Amino acid sequence: MSKLFKFFFIILLINTYYTMNAQLKFSIESINVSNYYIKLTDSVYSESDYNGPHLLFRCKLLNTGDSNITIYPKSSDLYISFHIDEVEFITEAIPLLFLEKDSVNMNGGDSIYFDLDSYILLGTKFLENKTGDYSSIMLRILPTIYIIYKDINIKIRSSRIKDVTLE
């Protein structure tokens, strides 16, 4: 193979990767925030109260192009990223039912919705033991939060949060 052919082949591969990602839009349609204010008593508590704030994400992948894209949920990784005091935290997201599919073919204009679940502060120094008002830290986290979806062909980051609901 000539060097010129190799050069054009590499350019074609790079162009295909960027075109595929440009065709796909990833957004957070909603975040439901619960367990952000916890006041435990000795008589009434739930085991999940010790895990801190709980976030339930409703996500959307949209194929904005006119060609087909195949995604591979079963072999994908999903991460939630956020910043506190200019320090980035990345935690693995737990998809609900999305990972059961080996592959999904998305035609032009198709959308896929899926849910993710996370106790966002679990494993960080910000999680207090018995009681906690996590509302101020959640107000700092929410504007910086995004999700990363990565499979064998695609790596994409969510672009916006459409709605936040406090429970």
Secondary structure, 3 states (H helix, E strand, C coil): CCHHHHHHHHHHHHHHHHHHHHHEEEEEEEEEEECCEECCCCCCCCHHHHHCCEEEEEEEEEECCCCCEEECHHHCEEEEEEEECCEEEEEECEEECHHHCCCEEECCCCEEEEEEEEECCCCCCCCCCCCEECHHHHHHHHHHCEEEEECCCCEEECCCECCEEEC
